[in-house]
């Protein structure tokens, strides 16, 4: 009769060191990612097979090189900062390039961690070829740009049809009714109050069509620029929703491209539309300013806020806003807490280095 123990399994003895090392090497060589071990002087002491295929070097060649030989153009200040951080533990993956033996550069993502052995410190690294990932990202950016271009084209078409067809028709009806109102005996006196109310409604419709045309196609951007167009839009938004809005702008020094101006305008438009729908705010502030080498756009409300983990449920149109920011080369962040309001912030880097002082501040 065989006895079966119901307790915990007995601890198996540790693998012999040579076998443990052999298993690691086999796993490393089967990996799709390049592994390396460098000493305190950054000289490579170990590389796996993937490191050879990634760089095009023979093992004997790599083991005579340093980490810096593989990316000689990597900024020295970043080198020292990364190595210093790695000395204190694992650091977040960072983007770099690896120069192959044939001189070609390959985009990579590098992860580093410190390993102590025998009283010496080493850097263990994992290098991932990001060529395919970058290509996919480029295709996605191209698709997003194409999608937004089509969206703007469609908005222009709708705005043109609203202006040319609906707007003109409403204007014609308004002219006819105004002519009737000015013609003696054309309308019975008892009907004149109704006629004047109808004329007022026509006026409201004309204003609404004009506003929709501006929102769908902000032609003012071409003639007035971003600051004045934002000023007009924020003023109209405040009037229409009865919501105090403060617009603060600063001299931007360099003119933005029409594409950048349109994307920033659309982000403000989308954000304010969601403030009106969801925020139940008492005040909104829109700031456009120059900060060192960047233009910073901030939209802040003091409304009910939301949980950032579920922004789409609040109708923020976050995906489109992020696409616009990415196309511009900007970063977009959204900070919000329930009952603490929401802040949307866009940071658009500029090539210029000198700062421009604030020149204008207005309340609407």
C-alpha positions, 0 to 999 in steps of 0.5 A: 500500500502506497502512502500519500502525504496530505501535507505540503510538498517537500522543498526540492533542492536548489539547482546546482549553480552550473545548471542554473546558469545553463538554464538562464543562458538558454532562456536568454538566447531563446528570448526575442529581446536582447539581454546584456550585463555591464560592469561599473565601467559600462563594459559589456560582460555578457550578451545573449544571441538576440543582442548579436542579431540586433546589433550585427556584431560578433559576441567577441566584438560586443564584449570588447565594447561599452554601452556608450559605443552602441549609442554614441549620440545619446546625450551625455547628461542623460547617460549619467542621470540614467546610470546614477538612477539605475545604481539605486534600483530598477528604472522606468524603460526609456527610449534610445537607439542602437547603432548596428555594425553597419552604421544603421540606427535601430530605435529601442526601448531599454530597461535597466536594473542593478545587480550586486555580485561578489562585492561588485555592482553590475547593470542588467539590461533588456533591449527591445527593438521598437521599429515595428511598434513605431511603424504601427504608431506612425500608421495610427497617427497618419490615420488619425490625422486623415480622420480629423482632416475629413472631419474638418472637411465635412464640417466646412461643407455643413457650414457652407450649406447652412450658410448658403441654403438654410441661412439664406432661406431664413434671411429671405423669409425675414425680409418678406415679413419685415416688408409686410410689417412696414407695408400699411394695411398688409397685415391686420392690426390684430395680427401685428403682435404675432408678426413681431414675435415671428420676426423675433424668432426669425432673428433668433434663427438667423443668429443660431445659424450664424453661430453654428456656421462659426462653430463648424468652420471658424473662418475667423482663425484665418483673419483674426488669429487664435487669441481673438477667435477664442475671445469671441467664442468664450464671450459667446459661450458665456452669454449663451449659457449664462456662465461666467468665463474668464479668458487670459491670454499672453503674447505668443511671440511666434505665430502658430500654424493654421493646423495648430491653431485649429486643433487648440481651438477645437480642444477648447470648443470640446472642453467647454461643450462638456462643461456646459453639458456635465460640469454644473460649474459656476465659473470657467477659466481659459488661459493661453500663455507662453511658458519658456519653450512651450505654449500652454493652454488650460481650461479649468472649471469649478464643477462637479468633476468626475473620476478620471478612470471613466472619462468617456462616460462623461462625454469628454471626447477624450480620444479625439482631444488626445489625437489632436494633441498627439498630431500637434506634438503636444501633451494633453493631461486631464485632472479631475476629482468628484466635486473638485472641478476639472482641468484640461491642460495642453502643452505645445513645445516651441523651438523658440527659447525666449519667453514672452511676457503676459500682455492681455487679460480679460473677463467675459 
